[in-house]
Amino acid sequence: MNPGRPTRRTVLLAAGTAALLSQLPLPAYAAGQAAATATQPYASYWYPDSVPSGTPGTGITWRSLKTWTAASDTDLAFNAAAVPLAARFTPTPANSTARSGQARIQSLVSFGPTSSNPSQGAATADYYALTHWSYLDELVFWGGSSGEGIILAPNAPIVDAAHRHGVPVLGNIFLPPVAYGGQLQWTRDLVQKDAAGHYPLAAQLVAVATAYGFDGWFVNAETSGGNTALGTDMQGFVSELKSLAAAQGQRVTWYDAMTVNGTVSWQGALNTSNQAFFQAANDMFVDFRWSTSTLAASGTTADGLGRSRYELWAGVDVESNGSSTSVSWDAMVPTTKAHITSIGFYRPEWTRNHLPASRTPGDFHAADDRFWTGRSLDPSTPDSTDPWRAPAVSVADRSTVGGALPFASVFNTGHGLRWYEDGVVTSDAQWNHLGLQDRLPSRRWAVRTTGQRPTVTFDFADAWRGGSSVLVSGALDQPTTLDLYATQLPITDDTVVDLTFRTDSGSANVELAVATAEPSTAGATPPYTYLPVAASDSGWQTVTVPLTGLSGTLHAIGVRLTATAGPVNWRLGGLAVRDAEASSTPAAPSNFLVSAATGGNLRFAWDAAPGAVRHYTLHRLLPDGTRHFLGGTCQRAFYVGGLTAEQGEQQAWFELRATGELYTASVPVTVAYAW
């Protein structure tokens, strides 16, 4: 099926929308232009207190954190995360070497520049759309510069995607080296005390993280020139920051740079020079200068302090060479004995950045899969000869697909070349917005077959909803089972599974694979029961499969494909586990309005829909009756720029819907904007 060709359904929708537009009353607030100026919102950044002398560069705003208040933060609605941190569990590991309860992984990622980093995505698919959350325990929103700002709050889409997968996100405090413009005054500003001996900037940092909805701070003090008094003040600051943060469920990570005497001297170890900072914080990133012996000694030191050695992130700099980086893996995560420390990846967005400018989303995900899963591209069968010891080899994956029903995914990675709704293109513009990312399969891609292994990828050439689908391509010369989700979902008498899929070429029998128990050993196939899926070979289809005769807990879900004519290209667009009788339509948002406008640049705002909402979608209703997707977000505000009048219209109409867990939409609320 050509996804861009109108179907009878879309023609009927267009006719209905055209009739609706002729009947809609003009809201009072749409009679004229909104008064406020509508500017593009960006992720926030600050200096601790004083700002540089002179004038900031183009597009840069110098701000003082000390004077920040939530009430005066005009972009807060765009930057505040909306998804709470999900609980996660560890299923039986996908292979015999991956371990739980030992090494963890932290990533320091620069998603964009310090300034001019859009709050809610952008009109390009070229983005570091991280999807291998299941191996991460902490994400640091890396960045900062002496000419823009040195304290960074992560933007909401990143926090929402991470939280959906159970990963906390930290903002970054970067006190730059003098060689990069660092000023020791900024360090002193950060650790200043009030008359009562408290650290006002510590309280401000916790207030920002609370208002913005992220999980704490990474403290990186690399400006040289300090003394013991400054080192003592920094210890007090970090200790108070940790205490205040803990009261809000937040955490603090210390970077191995400043020592207790106030100088900057990277140790590459936990020792007496930085031990006080480690004790003041929740954990510590050990600088890249570590060796096998210093990491071993660091682990022993942590043990002696009554701390977990896995609260030490041993830095691995992958900014330049990514999965080709030479690493002494046995110093951190040996395969024959307990892990020594955890792993701290510095700049794994190499998987995108090293590719040529012509890169596609598919190119990025291929490199990213290689980085996180290894050369075999299958965590259930790692390549023992691969010099790159991918996280999947050492660290057991985690999942957040548990709790009450329903659960659904359309395998949306958070970026795309187009936007699809029910298999139809409703916007042909590229986009990225990580907040729209689904809970994605945690082990990609575990394939069980005695025949040729097919290629399994996220694909962007077509989708059921969002921007991507799962494409399985190959001979399928033997029955082939693709693991999708490790779950802890209850099974009731009326639990069903919906599969939305399409066969692009060849043909295959499709079966739903479900397991009500964990595998017997690490690396073993889940004890699947295979249920037939009645399917035709014409276009996208959704088939509902009852879990008749099954009870207890659903521990794993997948699909089994058996070719009847090959080779096969088979596309999975959606999956849902639900109780057949449960209501799934969300309530509508309210008080939808244009909160600010400057020509064709509009800021929208609304009140949240009651109940559970996955995200909101914003469409423009065009005079010819078509609906054009403008964007989606988990927030209660959205910015759209560059709009123009269409087909001689005197006013533009916009439609907002709440989207539920099952991708059902609320009734729309509308607003008009007079040109």
C-alpha positions in Angstrom: 0.0 0.0 0.0 1.3 3.4 -0.9 1.2 5.3 2.5 1.0 8.7 0.7 -2.0 7.8 -1.5 -5.4 9.0 0.0 -7.7 6.1 1.0 -11.5 6.1 1.1 -11.1 6.6 4.9 -8.9 9.7 4.6 -11.3 11.2 1.9 -14.2 10.8 4.2 -12.2 12.3 7.1 -11.4 15.3 4.9 -15.0 15.8 3.9 -16.0 15.6 7.6 -13.4 18.1 8.6 -14.4 20.6 5.9 -18.0 20.4 7.2 -16.8 20.9 10.7 -14.8 24.0 9.9 -17.8 25.7 8.4 -19.7 25.1 11.6 -17.2 25.9 14.3 -17.8 29.1 16.3 -14.9 31.5 16.5 -13.5 31.5 20.1 -13.4 34.9 21.7 -9.6 34.8 22.2 -9.1 34.1 18.5 -10.8 37.3 17.3 -7.4 39.1 17.2 -3.8 38.5 17.5 -2.5 37.2 20.9 -0.7 40.0 22.7 2.5 38.3 23.9 5.5 37.7 21.7 6.0 34.1 20.6 9.6 33.1 20.6 11.1 29.6 20.1 11.7 28.1 23.6 15.1 26.5 24.3 16.6 24.4 26.9 17.8 26.5 29.9 21.3 27.3 30.9 22.9 29.6 33.5 26.0 30.9 35.3 25.9 30.4 39.0 25.7 34.1 39.9 27.9 36.7 38.0 28.0 36.6 34.2 30.9 37.5 32.0 31.7 41.1 31.1 30.8 42.3 27.6 27.9 41.2 25.3 26.8 37.6 24.6 27.0 36.3 21.1 24.1 35.9 18.7 21.3 33.7 20.1 22.9 33.5 23.6 21.2 34.8 26.7 23.3 35.2 29.9 21.4 34.2 33.0 22.1 34.0 36.7 20.9 30.9 38.5 20.9 32.8 41.7 18.1 35.1 40.5 16.1 32.3 38.8 12.5 31.7 40.0 9.9 29.3 38.5 7.4 32.1 38.4 9.6 34.2 36.2 10.7 31.3 33.9 8.7 32.1 30.7 9.7 28.8 29.1 9.1 26.5 32.0 6.0 25.0 30.6 8.0 23.9 27.5 10.9 22.6 29.5 9.3 20.7 32.4 9.3 17.0 32.0 5.9 15.2 32.4 6.7 11.5 32.6 7.5 10.1 36.1 10.5 7.8 36.6 9.2 4.3 35.8 10.0 1.3 38.0 12.1 -1.3 36.2 12.9 -5.0 36.7 15.6 -7.3 35.5 14.4 -10.4 33.5 16.5 -13.5 33.1 19.6 -12.2 31.2 19.7 -12.6 27.5 23.1 -14.4 27.6 25.3 -16.2 30.1 27.8 -13.3 30.6 25.4 -10.4 31.3 25.0 -9.8 35.0 22.6 -8.0 37.2 23.5 -6.3 40.5 27.1 -5.5 39.4 28.5 -3.0 36.9 26.1 -0.3 35.8 26.4 2.2 33.0 26.4 6.0 32.9 26.4 8.0 29.7 27.5 11.6 29.3 25.7 12.8 26.2 25.7 16.2 24.4 22.4 16.2 22.6 22.9 19.7 21.2 24.6 23.0 21.7 24.4 24.8 25.1 22.4 27.7 23.6 19.7 27.4 20.9 18.9 23.8 21.8 15.1 23.5 21.1 13.0 22.6 24.1 10.7 20.2 22.2 12.4 18.7 19.2 13.0 20.1 15.8 12.1 19.7 12.1 14.9 17.2 11.4 15.3 13.4 11.8 19.1 13.8 12.2 19.2 13.4 16.0 20.8 11.2 18.6 17.6 9.3 19.3 19.0 7.0 22.0 17.0 3.8 22.3 19.1 1.3 24.3 17.9 2.6 27.6 17.8 -0.9 29.1 21.5 -0.9 29.8 21.7 2.6 31.3 21.5 3.5 34.9 22.1 7.2 34.6 22.2 9.8 31.8 24.0 13.1 32.1 22.9 16.0 29.9 26.5 17.0 29.0 27.4 20.5 27.8 28.2 24.0 28.9 30.6 26.6 27.7 32.3 29.7 29.2 30.7 32.0 26.6 27.1 30.7 26.9 26.5 29.2 30.4 27.9 26.5 32.5 24.8 25.0 34.3 22.5 23.1 32.0 19.0 21.7 32.6 18.1 18.8 30.3 15.2 19.5 27.9 11.9 17.7 28.5 11.8 15.2 25.6 15.0 13.6 26.8 13.8 13.3 30.4 10.4 12.0 29.3 12.0 9.2 27.1 14.5 8.3 29.8 11.9 8.2 32.5 9.6 6.0 30.4 12.5 3.5 30.5 13.4 3.9 34.1 16.5 6.0 33.7 17.3 9.1 35.8 18.6 12.2 34.0 21.1 14.6 35.6 21.7 18.2 34.7 25.3 19.3 34.2 27.4 21.8 36.2 30.6 22.4 34.2 33.2 24.7 35.7 35.5 24.8 32.6 39.3 24.6 32.6 41.0 28.0 32.4 42.2 27.0 28.9 38.5 26.9 27.8 37.6 30.2 29.4 36.9 29.0 32.9 36.9 31.7 35.6 37.6 30.7 39.2 35.0 33.3 40.3 32.3 31.0 38.9 33.4 28.2 41.3 33.4 30.7 44.2 29.9 31.9 43.1 28.7 28.3 43.1 29.9 27.5 46.6 29.1 30.9 48.2 27.5 30.7 51.7 24.8 32.9 53.2 24.8 34.4 56.7 23.5 31.1 58.2 26.4 29.1 56.6 24.2 27.4 54.0 24.8 27.2 50.2 22.0 29.1 48.4 23.0 27.8 45.0 22.5 24.2 46.2 18.9 25.1 47.1 18.5 26.7 43.7 19.8 23.7 41.8 17.4 21.4 43.7 14.5 23.9 43.0 15.3 23.9 39.2 15.5 20.1 39.1 12.2 19.8 40.9 10.4 22.4 38.7 11.8 20.9 35.5 11.2 17.3 36.6 14.7 15.8 36.2 16.7 13.8 38.7 19.7 15.7 40.1 23.1 17.1 39.1 26.5 16.1 37.7 29.2 18.3 39.3 32.3 18.8 37.2 34.8 21.3 38.8 37.7 21.7 36.4 38.7 25.3 36.9 42.2 25.4 38.3 43.7 28.0 40.8 41.8 27.0 43.9 43.1 26.3 47.4 42.3 24.2 50.4 39.6 26.7 51.6 37.9 26.5 48.2 38.1 22.7 48.3 36.6 22.7 51.8 33.8 24.9 50.6 33.2 22.6 47.6 32.9 19.6 49.9 30.3 21.4 52.0 28.4 22.5 48.9 28.2 19.0 47.5 27.2 17.6 50.8 24.4 20.1 51.2 23.3 19.6 47.6 23.1 15.9 48.1 21.1 16.3 51.3 18.6 18.7 49.7 18.4 16.6 46.5 17.7 13.4 48.4 14.7 15.0 50.1 13.3 15.5 46.5 14.3 12.1 45.2 17.3 13.5 43.4 20.9 12.5 43.3 24.4 14.0 42.8 27.4 12.6 40.8 30.9 14.0 41.3 33.5 14.1 38.5 37.1 13.2 39.4 38.8 16.6 38.8 39.0 18.9 41.8 40.9 17.5 44.8 40.3 18.2 48.5 43.0 20.9 48.5 41.1 22.9 45.8 43.4 22.2 42.9 42.4 20.4 39.7 44.3 17.1 39.4 42.5 14.2 37.7 43.3 11.1 39.7 41.9 8.2 37.6 41.1 6.5 40.9 39.2 6.8 44.2 41.8 7.9 46.7 42.5 10.3 49.5 42.6 13.2 47.1 39.0 12.9 46.1 37.5 10.5 48.6 35.7 13.2 50.6 33.9 14.3 47.4 32.8 10.7 46.7 31.5 10.5 50.3 29.6 13.7 49.9 28.0 12.6 46.6 26.0 9.6 45.5 28.6 8.3 43.1 31.7 9.4 41.2 32.9 9.5 37.5 36.5 8.3 37.6 38.6 10.2 35.0 40.0 8.4 32.0 43.5 8.1 33.5 42.6 4.9 35.3 44.6 1.7 35.0 43.8 -1.9 35.9 45.6 -1.5 39.2 44.0 1.9 40.1 40.5 0.6 39.4 41.2 -2.5 41.5 42.4 -0.3 44.4 39.4 2.1 43.9 37.0 -0.8 44.3 38.8 -1.9 47.4 38.7 1.6 48.8 34.9 1.9 48.1 34.4 -1.4 49.9 36.3 -0.2 52.9 34.1 3.0 53.1 31.0 0.8 53.2 30.1 2.0 49.7 29.3 0.0 46.6 32.2 -0.2 44.2 29.6 0.1 41.4 29.0 3.7 42.5 32.3 4.4 40.7 31.9 5.0 36.9 35.2 4.2 35.2 35.4 6.7 32.3 35.6 5.4 28.8 36.1 8.1 26.2 34.3 7.1 23.0 33.9 10.5 21.5 36.5 9.9 18.7 36.3 6.2 18.0 33.1 4.8 19.4 32.9 1.1 19.1 36.4 1.0 17.7 37.9 2.4 20.9 40.5 0.2 22.6 39.4 -0.5 26.2 40.9 -2.6 29.0 37.6 -4.3 29.6 38.9 -6.8 32.1 39.8 -3.9 34.4 36.2 -3.0 34.7 33.9 -5.9 33.6 35.9 -9.2 33.6 34.0 -12.2 32.2 35.4 -14.7 34.7 35.0 -12.9 38.0 32.9 -10.2 39.7 32.9 -6.8 38.0 35.4 -4.3 39.4 33.6 -1.0 38.8 30.8 0.4 36.7 31.3 2.0 33.3 31.0 5.7 32.4 30.7 6.4 28.7 31.8 9.8 27.6 30.0 11.0 24.4 28.5 7.8 23.0 26.6 10.0 20.5 29.6 9.2 18.4 27.2 6.7 16.8 25.6 9.6 15.1 28.4 12.2 14.9 31.0 10.0 13.1 28.6 9.4 10.2 28.7 11.6 7.0 26.4 14.5 6.7 24.1 12.5 4.4 23.4 10.0 7.2 19.9 8.6 7.6 18.1 7.5 10.8 18.7 3.9 9.7 22.5 4.6 9.4 22.5 6.0 13.0 20.5 3.0 14.5 22.8 0.5 12.7 25.9 2.2 14.4 24.1 2.5 17.7 23.0 -1.2 17.7 26.7 -2.1 17.0 27.8 0.0 20.0 25.3 -1.3 22.5 24.7 -4.9 21.4 28.0 -5.8 19.7 29.1 -7.2 16.4 26.5 -10.1 16.4 23.7 -7.6 16.7 22.0 -10.2 18.8 22.3 -10.0 22.6 21.3 -13.7 22.9 24.3 -14.8 20.9 27.2 -12.3 21.5 30.3 -12.6 19.4 33.1 -13.7 21.8 35.8 -12.5 19.3 34.5 -9.0 19.1 37.2 -6.6 20.6 34.4 -4.2 21.5 32.8 -5.6 24.6 29.3 -4.1 24.1 27.2 -3.4 27.2 24.8 -6.2 26.3 27.7 -8.6 26.9 28.3 -7.5 30.5 25.1 -5.9 31.8 21.7 -7.5 32.0 19.0 -5.5 30.3 16.1 -4.0 32.3 12.5 -3.4 31.3 9.7 -1.2 32.5 6.8 -3.1 30.9 5.2 -4.2 34.1 2.3 -3.3 36.3 -1.3 -2.9 35.3 -2.7 -3.2 31.7 -2.8 -1.8 29.2 0.6 -1.7 27.5 1.1 -0.6 23.9 3.9 0.4 21.5 4.0 1.5 17.9 7.8 1.2 18.0 8.3 5.0 17.6 12.0 5.8 18.2 11.3 9.6 18.7 12.4 10.8 15.2 11.3 10.2 11.6 11.2 11.2 8.0 7.4 11.6 8.1 4.6 11.3 10.6 2.1 8.5 10.2 -1.4 7.9 11.6 -3.1 4.6 10.9 -0.6 4.0 8.1 -1.3 7.3 6.4 1.2 10.2 6.1 -0.2 13.2 7.9 3.0 15.2 7.7 5.8 14.7 5.2 8.2 16.8 7.3 11.2 15.3 9.1 11.0 15.6 12.9 12.5 14.6 16.2 11.0 14.6 19.7 12.2 12.0 22.1 9.3 12.6 24.4 7.1 10.7 21.8 9.4 7.7 21.9 7.7 4.4 23.0 8.9 1.9 25.5 11.1 0.0 23.2 12.2 -3.7 23.2 15.0 -4.0 25.7 17.1 -6.6 23.9 17.6 -5.9 20.2 17.4 -8.0 18.4 17.2 -11.5 20.0 16.2 -13.9 17.2 15.6 -17.6 17.7 15.9 -19.8 14.6 17.8 -22.8 13.3 17.9 -21.3 9.8 19.3 -18.1 8.4 19.1 -15.2 10.7 17.0 -12.4 9.2 17.9 -8.7 9.4 15.8 -6.9 12.0 15.9 -3.1 12.2 13.9 0.0 13.1 12.8 1.2 9.7 11.7 4.7 8.6 10.4 4.1 5.2 6.9 3.3 6.6 5.1 3.2 9.9 1.7 2.6 11.4 2.0 5.5 13.8 4.7 7.9 14.5 7.9 7.6 12.4 9.2 4.1 12.5 8.3 0.4 12.5 10.1 -2.9 12.9 11.2 -4.5 9.7 12.2 -8.2 9.5 13.9 -9.1 6.2 15.3 -12.5 5.2 14.7 -15.9 3.8 13.0 -17.2 6.9 13.9 -20.6 5.8 13.1 -22.0 9.2 10.5 -20.8 11.8 12.0 -17.6 13.3 11.0 -16.1 16.7 11.7 -12.5 17.4 11.8 -11.6 21.1 10.0 -8.3 21.6 9.4 -7.5 25.2 10.3 -8.8 28.6 7.2 -8.1 30.7 5.5 -8.5 34.0 1.9 -8.0 33.0 -1.1 -9.7 34.5 -3.2 -12.1 32.5 -7.0 -12.0 33.1 -9.8 -14.0 31.5 -10.3 -11.3 28.9 -6.7 -10.3 28.2 -5.9 -9.9 24.5 -2.9 -8.9 22.3 -3.3 -6.7 19.3 -0.7 -7.0 16.5 -0.6 -4.5 13.7 1.6 -5.6 10.8 2.0 -5.7 7.1 3.8 -8.0 4.7 5.7 -6.0 2.1 7.0 -8.9 0.0 6.9 -12.7 0.2 4.5 -14.3 2.6 4.7 -15.8 6.0 2.5 -17.4 8.7 2.4 -15.2 11.8 2.1 -16.5 15.3 2.1 -14.6 18.6 4.7 -15.9 21.0 3.8 -15.5 24.7 5.6 -16.9 27.8 4.1 -17.2 31.3 7.4 -18.0 33.0 11.0 -16.9 32.9 13.6 -18.9 30.9 15.2 -21.7 32.9 18.7 -20.3 32.5 20.4 -17.1 31.3 20.5 -17.1 27.5 17.7 -19.7 27.1 14.7 -19.1 25.0 11.6 -18.0 26.9 9.1 -21.0 27.3 6.8 -19.6 24.6 3.4 -20.7 23.7 2.6 -20.0 20.0 -0.9 -18.7 19.1 -2.0 -18.4 15.5 -2.6 -15.0 14.1 -5.3 -15.0 11.4 -3.9 -12.7 8.7 -4.4 -11.6 5.1 -1.7 -10.2 2.8 -3.3 -6.9 2.0 -1.9 -3.8 3.6 -1.8 -2.9 7.3 -3.9 -5.0 9.5 -4.6 -5.3 13.2 -5.4 -8.8 14.5 -6.6 -9.4 18.0 -5.4 -12.6 19.7 -7.1 -13.7 22.9 -4.8 -15.3 25.5 -7.4 -18.0 26.0 -6.3 -20.7 28.5 -3.4 -18.7 29.9 -3.2 -17.3 33.4 -0.8 -15.7 35.8 1.8 -13.3 34.6 3.0 -12.6 31.0 6.8 -12.7 31.2 7.7 -12.4 27.5 6.1 -11.6 24.2 7.3 -12.0 20.6 6.3 -13.1 17.2 7.1 -16.3 15.2 7.3 -16.1 11.4 7.4 -19.0 9.0 7.8 -18.2 5.4 5.4 -19.7 2.9 7.0 -17.8 0.0 10.3 -16.0 0.4 12.3 -13.9 0.8 10.1 -12.0 3.2 9.9 -8.4 4.2 7.5 -8.2 7.2 6.8 -5.0 9.1 5.5 -4.7 12.6 3.7 -1.4 13.3 2.1 -1.9 16.7 1.6 -4.1 19.6 -0.9 -3.8 22.5 -1.7 -6.0 25.6 -5.1 -5.0 27.0 -8.2 -6.3 28.7 -10.8 -6.5 26.0 -13.6 -5.0 28.1 -11.6 -2.0 29.5 -12.4 1.5 28.3 -9.5 3.0 26.4 -10.6 6.5 25.2 -8.9 9.3 27.1 -10.6 12.5 28.3 -10.0 15.7 26.3 -7.7 18.5 27.4 -9.3 21.9 28.2 -8.7 25.6 27.9 -6.8 25.2 24.6 -5.6 28.6 23.5 -2.9 30.6 21.6 -0.9 32.0 24.4 1.4 34.1 22.4 1.8 35.0 18.7 4.2 36.8 16.4 3.1 36.5 12.8 3.2 32.8 12.0 5.0 31.9 15.2 2.5 30.6 17.8 2.7 29.4 21.3 -0.1 27.1 22.4 -1.1 26.2 25.9 -3.8 24.0 27.5 -4.9 22.3 30.7 -4.1 18.7 31.1 -6.7 16.0 30.3 -7.8 14.2 33.5 -6.5 10.6 33.8 -3.7 8.8 32.0 -2.3 10.5 28.9 0.6 9.3 26.7 1.0 12.6 24.9 -0.9 15.3 23.1 -1.1 15.8 19.3 -1.6 19.1 17.5 -3.0 19.3 14.0 -3.9 22.1 11.7 -7.3 21.9 10.0 -6.9 23.2 6.5 -9.6 24.8 4.4 -9.8 21.8 2.0 -10.7 19.6 5.0 -7.4 17.8 5.5 -5.7 17.5 8.9 -2.0 18.3 9.0 0.1 17.0 11.9 2.1 19.9 13.5 3.6 18.1 16.4 3.2 16.1 19.6 4.4 16.6 23.2 3.9 15.3 26.7 3.9 18.9 28.0 0.9 21.3 28.2 2.5 23.9 25.9 3.8 23.7 22.4 5.5 26.1 19.9 5.0 26.1 16.1 7.0 28.5 13.9 6.7 29.7 10.3 3.0 29.2 9.7 1.4 31.1 6.8 -2.2 31.6 5.7 -3.4 28.7 3.5 -5.8 28.9 0.5 -6.9 32.5 1.3 -8.1 31.6 4.8 -8.8 34.5 7.2 -8.1 32.5 10.3 -6.2 29.2 10.9 -7.9 26.4 12.9 -6.0 24.1 15.2 -7.1 20.9 16.9 -5.6 19.3 20.0 -6.2 15.8 21.2 -5.0 13.7 24.2 -3.6 10.3 23.2 -4.0 7.4 25.6 -1.8 4.4 26.2 -3.6 2.4 23.5 -3.1 5.3 21.0 -6.8 6.0 21.1 -7.5 9.8 20.9 -9.8 12.0 22.8 -12.4 14.2 21.2 -10.7 17.3 19.9 -10.6 20.7 21.3 -10.1 23.6 18.8 -8.8 27.1 18.6 -8.7 29.7 15.8 -6.0 32.2 15.1 -6.9 35.3 13.0 -4.2 36.2 10.4 
